[in-house]
Amino acid sequence: MVLAVVKRSGVTEQFSRDKVVNGVRRACQGRPVDDDALQKLAQRVEESIRSAGLAEIPSHEVGLAILGPLRELDGVAYLRFASVYRSFSSVEDFEKEISDLREAMAGSAEDTAGERAEAD
């Protein structure tokens, strides 16, 4: 099934993994993220939005679908992307997002440590 993305202007266009990769690549510029990781991220995004079962999806939903996998991939790239996507307008916006990111990373580290302990 062809998946259409509805842009803010009302224009629809076919979903493109390449557009996801190119948008995220800009956020990853200068970061240790390779093309294979970007392709996997785009695949996860596509699978996520297709799982909704809709023929059309608003472009902001595509952006939301990018944020989670990008946060896991690279925190700095995530902050860059989120700052544009969410239109950060102050230092406080960055501070809050960094705080949230740190909490998520700490939770993830605790989950990983717990999984290792259970495996032992």
DSSP file with accessible surface (Angstrom, degrees, kcal/mol):
  #  RESIDUE AA STRUCTURE BP1 BP2  ACC     N-H-->O    O-->H-N    N-H-->O    O-->H-N    TCO  KAPPA ALPHA  PHI   PSI    X-CA   Y-CA   Z-CA
    1    1 A M              0   0  154      0, 0.0     2,-0.3     0, 0.0     0, 0.0   0.000 360.0 360.0 360.0 135.3    0.0    0.0    0.0
    2    2 A V        -     0   0   93     12,-0.0     2,-0.5     1,-0.0    12,-0.0  -0.610 360.0-146.7 -76.7 132.3    1.3    3.5   -0.9
    3    3 A L        -     0   0    1     -2,-0.3    12,-3.1    12,-0.2     2,-0.4  -0.909  10.4-155.8-105.0 124.4    1.6    5.7    2.2
    4    4 A A  E     -Ab  14  56A  18     51,-2.9    53,-2.4    -2,-0.5     2,-0.5  -0.822   3.8-148.3-102.6 140.7    0.9    9.4    1.6
    5    5 A V  E     -Ab  13  57A  13      8,-3.6     8,-2.1    -2,-0.4     2,-0.7  -0.929   9.4-147.2-106.9 127.0    2.2   12.1    3.8
    6    6 A V  E     -Ab  12  58A  39     51,-2.6    53,-2.8    -2,-0.5    54,-0.3  -0.852  16.8-150.3 -97.5 114.8    0.0   15.2    4.2
    7    7 A K    >   -     0   0   73      4,-3.2     3,-2.2    -2,-0.7     0, 0.0  -0.328  29.8-101.8 -79.8 165.7    2.2   18.3    4.7
    8    8 A R  T 3  S+     0   0  227      1,-0.3    -1,-0.1     2,-0.1    -2,-0.0   0.830 122.6  59.5 -56.4 -32.4    1.1   21.4    6.6
    9    9 A S  T 3  S-     0   0   94      2,-0.1    -1,-0.3     1,-0.1     3,-0.1   0.593 120.2-109.5 -72.9 -10.7    0.3   23.2    3.4
   10   10 A G  S <  S+     0   0   50     -3,-2.2     2,-0.2     1,-0.4    -2,-0.1   0.253  76.8 133.4  98.5 -12.6   -2.2   20.4    2.6
   11   11 A V        -     0   0   83     -5,-0.1    -4,-3.2     1,-0.0     2,-0.4  -0.479  44.8-147.8 -70.6 139.6   -0.1   19.0   -0.2
   12   12 A T  E     +A    6   0A  72     -6,-0.2     2,-0.3    -2,-0.2    -6,-0.2  -0.886  20.1 172.0-110.3 145.5    0.3   15.2   -0.2
   13   13 A E  E     -A    5   0A  63     -8,-2.1    -8,-3.6    -2,-0.4     2,-0.1  -0.973  40.0 -88.3-145.0 158.8    3.3   13.3   -1.3
   14   14 A Q  E     -A    4   0A 133     -2,-0.3   -10,-0.2   -10,-0.2   -12,-0.0  -0.404  51.0-101.6 -67.9 139.2    4.4    9.7   -1.2
   15   15 A F        -     0   0   18    -12,-3.1     2,-0.4    -2,-0.1   -12,-0.2  -0.352  41.3-164.1 -58.7 140.4    6.3    8.7    2.0
   16   16 A S     >  -     0   0   39      1,-0.1     4,-1.5    -3,-0.1     3,-0.3  -0.970  25.0-161.5-135.9 119.0   10.0    8.5    1.3
   17   17 A R  H  > S+     0   0   89     -2,-0.4     4,-2.9     1,-0.2     5,-0.2   0.855  97.4  61.6 -60.4 -35.7   12.6    6.8    3.4
   18   18 A D  H  > S+     0   0  101      1,-0.2     4,-2.9     2,-0.2    -1,-0.2   0.886 101.1  51.3 -60.6 -37.7   15.2    8.9    1.6
   19   19 A K  H  > S+     0   0  101     -3,-0.3     4,-2.3     2,-0.2    -1,-0.2   0.897 110.7  49.0 -66.2 -37.4   13.6   12.1    2.9
   20   20 A V  H  X S+     0   0    8     -4,-1.5     4,-2.6     2,-0.2     5,-0.3   0.957 112.8  47.3 -62.9 -49.5   13.7   10.7    6.4
   21   21 A V  H  X S+     0   0    3     -4,-2.9     4,-2.9     1,-0.2    -2,-0.2   0.931 113.1  48.2 -59.0 -46.6   17.4    9.7    6.0
   22   22 A N  H  X S+     0   0   75     -4,-2.9     4,-1.5     2,-0.2    -1,-0.2   0.898 112.4  48.3 -64.7 -39.5   18.3   13.1    4.5
   23   23 A G  H  X S+     0   0   16     -4,-2.3     4,-1.1    -5,-0.2    -1,-0.2   0.924 116.5  42.2 -66.1 -42.1   16.5   15.0    7.3
   24   24 A V  H  X S+     0   0    0     -4,-2.6     4,-1.8     1,-0.2    -2,-0.2   0.868 106.0  63.9 -74.1 -32.7   18.1   13.0   10.0
   25   25 A R  H  < S+     0   0   89     -4,-2.9     4,-0.5    -5,-0.3    -1,-0.2   0.894  99.7  53.9 -58.1 -39.5   21.5   13.1    8.3
   26   26 A R  H >< S+     0   0  172     -4,-1.5     3,-1.0     1,-0.2    -1,-0.2   0.919 108.9  48.0 -61.6 -41.2   21.6   16.9    8.7
   27   27 A A  H 3< S+     0   0    9     -4,-1.1    -1,-0.2     1,-0.2    -2,-0.2   0.813 112.7  50.2 -68.1 -27.1   21.0   16.5   12.5
   28   28 A C  T >< S+     0   0    8     -4,-1.8     3,-2.8     2,-0.1     5,-0.3   0.402  77.3 137.1 -91.1   1.5   23.7   13.8   12.6
   29   29 A Q  T <  S+     0   0  149     -3,-1.0    -3,-0.1    -4,-0.5    -4,-0.0  -0.248  79.7   7.8 -55.4 126.4   26.3   15.9   10.8
   30   30 A G  T 3  S+     0   0   81      1,-0.3    -1,-0.3     3,-0.1    -2,-0.1   0.482 106.6 116.1  80.8   2.7   29.7   15.5   12.5
   31   31 A R  S <  S-     0   0   86     -3,-2.8     2,-2.5     2,-0.1    -1,-0.3  -0.695  81.6-104.7-101.1 157.0   28.3   12.8   14.7
   32   32 A P  S    S+     0   0  114      0, 0.0     2,-0.5     0, 0.0    -3,-0.1  -0.345  77.0 125.7 -80.1  63.2   29.6    9.1   14.8
   33   33 A V        -     0   0   26     -2,-2.5     2,-0.1    -5,-0.3    -2,-0.1  -0.985  46.0-152.5-124.1 122.9   26.5    7.9   12.9
   34   34 A D     >  -     0   0   98     -2,-0.5     4,-1.7     1,-0.1     3,-0.3  -0.437  29.4-105.6 -94.8 169.2   26.9    5.9    9.7
   35   35 A D  H  > S+     0   0   92      1,-0.2     4,-2.6     2,-0.2     5,-0.2   0.839 117.9  59.6 -61.4 -34.1   24.6    5.5    6.7
   36   36 A D  H  > S+     0   0   91      1,-0.2     4,-2.3     2,-0.2    -1,-0.2   0.925 105.5  48.7 -61.7 -42.1   23.6    2.0    7.8
   37   37 A A  H  > S+     0   0   22     -3,-0.3     4,-2.2     1,-0.2    -1,-0.2   0.887 110.9  50.9 -64.6 -37.7   22.3    3.3   11.1
   38   38 A L  H  X S+     0   0    3     -4,-1.7     4,-2.5     2,-0.2    -2,-0.2   0.900 109.5  50.1 -66.6 -39.7   20.4    6.0    9.2
   39   39 A Q  H  X S+     0   0   73     -4,-2.6     4,-2.2     2,-0.2    -2,-0.2   0.912 110.9  49.2 -64.9 -40.4   18.8    3.4    6.9
   40   40 A K  H  X S+     0   0  120     -4,-2.3     4,-2.4     2,-0.2    -2,-0.2   0.895 110.2  51.4 -65.4 -39.9   17.8    1.3    9.9
   41   41 A L  H  X S+     0   0    7     -4,-2.2     4,-2.5     2,-0.2    -2,-0.2   0.943 109.7  49.3 -61.6 -46.0   16.3    4.4   11.6
   42   42 A A  H  X S+     0   0    0     -4,-2.5     4,-2.6     1,-0.2    -2,-0.2   0.887 110.0  51.9 -62.3 -37.2   14.3    5.2    8.4
   43   43 A Q  H  X S+     0   0   80     -4,-2.2     4,-2.8     2,-0.2    -1,-0.2   0.927 109.5  49.1 -64.7 -43.6   13.0    1.6    8.2
   44   44 A R  H  X S+     0   0  110     -4,-2.4     4,-2.4     2,-0.2    -2,-0.2   0.905 111.2  50.5 -61.5 -41.2   11.9    1.8   11.9
   45   45 A V  H  X S+     0   0    0     -4,-2.5     4,-2.6     2,-0.2     5,-0.3   0.945 111.6  47.2 -62.3 -47.3   10.1    5.0   11.2
   46   46 A E  H  X S+     0   0   29     -4,-2.6     4,-2.6     1,-0.2     5,-0.2   0.935 112.6  48.9 -62.0 -44.1    8.3    3.6    8.1
   47   47 A E  H  X S+     0   0  105     -4,-2.8     4,-1.7     1,-0.2    -1,-0.2   0.911 111.2  51.9 -61.7 -39.6    7.3    0.4   10.0
   48   48 A S  H  < S+     0   0   63     -4,-2.4     4,-0.5    -5,-0.2    -2,-0.2   0.937 113.8  40.6 -63.0 -48.1    6.0    2.6   12.9
   49   49 A I  H ><>S+     0   0    7     -4,-2.6     3,-0.9     1,-0.2     5,-0.5   0.866 113.7  53.4 -74.9 -30.8    3.8    4.8   10.7
   50   50 A R  H ><5S+     0   0   84     -4,-2.6     3,-2.1    -5,-0.3    -1,-0.2   0.836  96.7  67.9 -69.0 -29.6    2.6    1.9    8.5
   51   51 A S  T 3<5S+     0   0  100     -4,-1.7    -1,-0.2     1,-0.3    -2,-0.2   0.730  86.0  69.2 -64.9 -18.0    1.5    0.0   11.6
   52   52 A A  T < 5S-     0   0   61     -3,-0.9    -1,-0.3    -4,-0.5    -2,-0.2   0.716 101.3-137.0 -70.0 -20.5   -1.2    2.7   12.2
   53   53 A G  T < 5 +     0   0   54     -3,-2.1     2,-0.3    -4,-0.3    -2,-0.1   0.674  53.6 139.2  75.6  17.7   -2.8    1.2    9.1
   54   54 A L      < -     0   0   93     -5,-0.5    -1,-0.2     1,-0.1    -2,-0.1  -0.691  52.7-146.8 -95.6 150.0   -3.7    4.6    7.6
   55   55 A A  S    S+     0   0   56     -2,-0.3   -51,-2.9     1,-0.2     2,-0.4   0.769  90.3  34.4 -81.3 -27.8   -3.4    5.5    3.9
   56   56 A E  E     -b    4   0A 112    -53,-0.2   -51,-0.2   -51,-0.0    -1,-0.2  -0.977  66.7-175.6-128.6 144.6   -2.5    9.1    4.8
   57   57 A I  E     -b    5   0A   9    -53,-2.4   -51,-2.6    -2,-0.4     5,-0.1  -1.000  30.8-111.4-138.7 136.8   -0.5   10.4    7.7
   58   58 A P  E >>  -b    6   0A  52      0, 0.0     3,-1.3     0, 0.0     4,-1.0  -0.391  28.3-121.4 -65.2 146.2    0.2   14.1    8.7
   59   59 A S  H 3> S+     0   0   31    -53,-2.8     4,-2.0     1,-0.3     3,-0.4   0.836 111.5  62.2 -59.6 -32.5    3.9   15.1    8.3
   60   60 A H  H 3> S+     0   0   91    -54,-0.3     4,-2.2     1,-0.2    -1,-0.3   0.829  98.5  57.1 -66.3 -25.1    4.1   16.0   12.0
   61   61 A E  H <> S+     0   0   80     -3,-1.3     4,-2.1     2,-0.2    -1,-0.2   0.850 103.6  52.7 -70.1 -33.7    3.4   12.3   12.8
   62   62 A V  H  X S+     0   0   16     -4,-1.0     4,-1.4    -3,-0.4    -2,-0.2   0.938 108.8  50.4 -64.5 -44.4    6.4   11.3   10.7
   63   63 A G  H  X S+     0   0    6     -4,-2.0     4,-1.6     1,-0.2     3,-0.4   0.918 109.8  49.8 -59.1 -43.1    8.5   13.8   12.8
   64   64 A L  H  X S+     0   0   78     -4,-2.2     4,-0.9     1,-0.2    -1,-0.2   0.894 107.6  54.4 -62.3 -38.4    7.2   12.2   16.0
   65   65 A A  H  < S+     0   0   16     -4,-2.1    -1,-0.2     1,-0.2    -2,-0.2   0.768 107.6  51.8 -68.1 -23.5    8.0    8.8   14.7
   66   66 A I  H  X S+     0   0    9     -4,-1.4     4,-2.3    -3,-0.4     5,-0.3   0.855  96.4  68.4 -77.7 -36.9   11.6    9.9   14.1
   67   67 A L  H  X S+     0   0    7     -4,-1.6     4,-2.5     1,-0.2     5,-0.2   0.885  96.8  49.7 -56.8 -46.4   12.2   11.3   17.5
   68   68 A G  H  X S+     0   0   35     -4,-0.9     4,-1.8     2,-0.2    -1,-0.2   0.966 115.0  40.5 -60.6 -57.1   12.2    8.0   19.5
   69   69 A P  H  > S+     0   0   14      0, 0.0     4,-1.8     0, 0.0    -1,-0.2   0.876 115.9  52.1 -61.3 -34.5   14.7    6.1   17.3
   70   70 A L  H  X S+     0   0    0     -4,-2.3     4,-2.7     2,-0.2     8,-0.4   0.896 105.0  55.2 -69.3 -37.4   16.9    9.2   16.9
   71   71 A R  H  < S+     0   0   75     -4,-2.5    -1,-0.2    -5,-0.3    -3,-0.1   0.904 111.4  45.3 -58.8 -41.1   17.0    9.7   20.7
   72   72 A E  H  < S+     0   0  134     -4,-1.8    -1,-0.2    -5,-0.2    -2,-0.2   0.841 114.5  49.4 -70.2 -33.1   18.3    6.1   21.0
   73   73 A L  H  < S-     0   0   61     -4,-1.8     2,-0.3     1,-0.3    -2,-0.2   0.939 130.1 -10.9 -74.5 -49.5   20.8    6.5   18.2
   74   74 A D     X  -     0   0   16     -4,-2.7     4,-2.4    -5,-0.1    -1,-0.3  -0.861  50.4-153.3-160.5 117.3   22.5    9.8   19.2
   75   75 A G  H  > S+     0   0   20     -2,-0.3     4,-2.3     2,-0.2     5,-0.1   0.864  98.1  49.3 -62.1 -39.1   21.5   12.3   21.9
   76   76 A V  H  > S+     0   0   58      2,-0.2     4,-2.4     1,-0.2    -1,-0.2   0.942 112.5  47.0 -68.9 -44.9   23.2   15.3   20.2
   77   77 A A  H  > S+     0   0    0      1,-0.2     4,-2.7     2,-0.2     5,-0.2   0.906 110.8  54.4 -62.2 -38.7   21.5   14.6   16.9
   78   78 A Y  H  X S+     0   0    5     -4,-2.4     4,-3.3    -8,-0.4     5,-0.3   0.937 108.2  48.2 -59.7 -46.6   18.2   14.1   18.7
   79   79 A L  H  X S+     0   0   28     -4,-2.3     4,-2.4     1,-0.2    -1,-0.2   0.905 111.8  50.2 -62.6 -39.6   18.5   17.5   20.4
   80   80 A R  H  X S+     0   0  102     -4,-2.4     4,-1.3     2,-0.2    -1,-0.2   0.947 115.4  42.0 -61.5 -49.0   19.4   19.1   17.0
   81   81 A F  H  X S+     0   0   33     -4,-2.7     4,-3.2     1,-0.2     3,-0.3   0.938 115.4  49.3 -65.0 -46.8   16.4   17.5   15.3
   82   82 A A  H  X S+     0   0    0     -4,-3.3     4,-3.0    -5,-0.2     6,-0.2   0.875 105.2  58.5 -62.5 -36.3   14.0   18.2   18.2
   83   83 A S  H  <>S+     0   0   23     -4,-2.4     5,-2.4    -5,-0.3    -1,-0.2   0.884 115.6  35.1 -64.0 -34.9   15.1   21.8   18.5
   84   84 A V  H ><5S+     0   0  113     -4,-1.3     3,-1.1    -3,-0.3    -2,-0.2   0.933 119.8  48.5 -80.4 -48.7   14.0   22.4   14.9
   85   85 A Y  H 3<5S+     0   0   58     -4,-3.2    -2,-0.2     1,-0.3    -3,-0.2   0.893 120.8  35.9 -61.3 -40.9   11.0   20.1   14.9
   86   86 A R  T 3<5S-     0   0  108     -4,-3.0    -1,-0.3    -5,-0.3    -2,-0.2   0.319 108.5-123.8 -96.4   6.3    9.6   21.4   18.1
   87   87 A S  T < 5 -     0   0   91     -3,-1.1    -3,-0.2     1,-0.1    -4,-0.1   0.913  27.4-153.2  53.5  55.7   10.6   25.0   17.4
   88   88 A F      < +     0   0   35     -5,-2.4    -1,-0.1    -6,-0.2     3,-0.1  -0.326  18.7 178.6 -56.4 136.4   12.7   25.6   20.5
   89   89 A S        +     0   0  112      1,-0.1     2,-0.3     0, 0.0    -1,-0.1   0.386  55.8  32.8-124.3   1.8   12.6   29.3   21.2
   90   90 A S  S  > S-     0   0   39      1,-0.1     4,-1.3     0, 0.0     3,-0.5  -0.978  78.2-108.5-152.9 165.2   14.7   29.6   24.4
   91   91 A V  H  > S+     0   0   94     -2,-0.3     4,-2.8     1,-0.2     5,-0.2   0.869 117.6  62.3 -61.7 -35.3   17.5   28.2   26.4
   92   92 A E  H  > S+     0   0  120      1,-0.2     4,-2.7     2,-0.2    -1,-0.2   0.854  97.0  57.0 -61.5 -35.3   14.9   26.8   28.8
   93   93 A D  H  > S+     0   0   54     -3,-0.5     4,-2.0     2,-0.2    -1,-0.2   0.927 110.7  43.8 -60.3 -43.7   13.5   24.7   26.0
   94   94 A F  H  X S+     0   0   79     -4,-1.3     4,-2.9     2,-0.2     5,-0.2   0.922 112.0  53.1 -66.2 -44.2   16.9   23.1   25.5
   95   95 A E  H  X S+     0   0  114     -4,-2.8     4,-2.5     1,-0.2    -2,-0.2   0.915 110.2  47.4 -58.7 -43.9   17.5   22.7   29.2
   96   96 A K  H  X S+     0   0  127     -4,-2.7     4,-2.7     2,-0.2    -1,-0.2   0.931 113.4  47.6 -64.4 -44.5   14.2   20.8   29.6
   97   97 A E  H  X S+     0   0   15     -4,-2.0     4,-2.6    -5,-0.2    -2,-0.2   0.902 112.0  50.0 -65.6 -39.0   14.8   18.6   26.7
   98   98 A I  H  X S+     0   0   53     -4,-2.9     4,-2.8     2,-0.2    -1,-0.2   0.924 110.8  50.1 -64.1 -42.5   18.4   17.8   27.9
   99   99 A S  H  X S+     0   0   54     -4,-2.5     4,-2.2    -5,-0.2    -2,-0.2   0.938 112.2  46.9 -60.3 -46.7   16.9   17.0   31.4
  100  100 A D  H  X S+     0   0   46     -4,-2.7     4,-2.4     2,-0.2    -2,-0.2   0.899 112.1  51.2 -61.7 -40.6   14.4   14.7   29.8
  101  101 A L  H  X S+     0   0   11     -4,-2.6     4,-2.7     2,-0.2     5,-0.2   0.923 109.0  50.4 -64.3 -43.0   17.0   13.1   27.7
  102  102 A R  H  X S+     0   0  176     -4,-2.8     4,-2.6     1,-0.2    -1,-0.2   0.911 110.6  49.5 -61.8 -42.7   19.3   12.5   30.7
  103  103 A E  H  X S+     0   0  132     -4,-2.2     4,-2.5     2,-0.2    -1,-0.2   0.923 112.1  48.1 -61.4 -44.4   16.4   10.9   32.6
  104  104 A A  H  X S+     0   0   37     -4,-2.4     4,-2.3     2,-0.2    -2,-0.2   0.908 112.7  48.2 -64.0 -41.0   15.6    8.6   29.7
  105  105 A M  H  X S+     0   0  112     -4,-2.7     4,-2.4     2,-0.2    -2,-0.2   0.895 111.4  49.9 -67.9 -38.4   19.2    7.6   29.3
  106  106 A A  H  X S+     0   0   49     -4,-2.6     4,-2.3    -5,-0.2    -2,-0.2   0.923 111.8  48.7 -65.3 -42.4   19.6    6.9   33.0
  107  107 A G  H  X S+     0   0   24     -4,-2.5     4,-2.4     2,-0.2    -2,-0.2   0.901 111.1  50.3 -62.9 -39.7   16.4    4.8   32.9
  108  108 A S  H  X S+     0   0   67     -4,-2.3     4,-2.4     2,-0.2    -2,-0.2   0.908 109.9  49.9 -66.3 -40.4   17.8    2.9   29.9
  109  109 A A  H  X S+     0   0   59     -4,-2.4     4,-2.5     2,-0.2    -2,-0.2   0.900 111.1  49.7 -65.4 -39.3   21.1    2.3   31.6
  110  110 A E  H  X S+     0   0  138     -4,-2.3     4,-2.5     2,-0.2    -2,-0.2   0.916 110.4  50.4 -65.7 -41.2   19.2    0.9   34.7
  111  111 A D  H  X S+     0   0  104     -4,-2.4     4,-2.3     2,-0.2    -2,-0.2   0.927 111.6  47.9 -61.2 -44.3   17.1   -1.3   32.4
  112  112 A T  H  X S+     0   0   55     -4,-2.4     4,-2.2     2,-0.2    -2,-0.2   0.919 111.7  49.3 -64.4 -42.9   20.2   -2.7   30.7
  113  113 A A  H  X S+     0   0   47     -4,-2.5     4,-2.3     1,-0.2    -1,-0.2   0.909 111.3  50.4 -63.5 -40.2   22.0   -3.3   34.1
  114  114 A G  H  X S+     0   0   31     -4,-2.5     4,-2.2     2,-0.2    -1,-0.2   0.897 109.1  50.7 -64.5 -40.1   18.9   -5.1   35.4
  115  115 A E  H  X S+     0   0  126     -4,-2.3     4,-1.7     2,-0.2    -1,-0.2   0.899 110.6  49.6 -64.6 -39.2   18.7   -7.3   32.3
  116  116 A R  H  X S+     0   0  155     -4,-2.2     4,-1.3     1,-0.2    -2,-0.2   0.913 110.2  50.4 -65.9 -41.5   22.4   -8.2   32.7
  117  117 A A  H  < S+     0   0   67     -4,-2.3     3,-0.2     1,-0.2    -2,-0.2   0.900 110.0  50.3 -63.5 -40.0   21.9   -9.1   36.4
  118  118 A E  H  < S+     0   0  169     -4,-2.2    -1,-0.2     1,-0.2    -2,-0.2   0.854 107.8  53.9 -65.8 -34.5   18.9  -11.3   35.5
  119  119 A A  H  <        0   0   86     -4,-1.7    -1,-0.2    -5,-0.2    -2,-0.2   0.778 360.0 360.0 -71.6 -26.7   21.0  -13.1   32.9
  120  120 A D     <        0   0  170     -4,-1.3    -3,-0.1    -3,-0.2    -2,-0.1   0.552 360.0 360.0 -76.4 360.0   23.7  -13.9   35.4
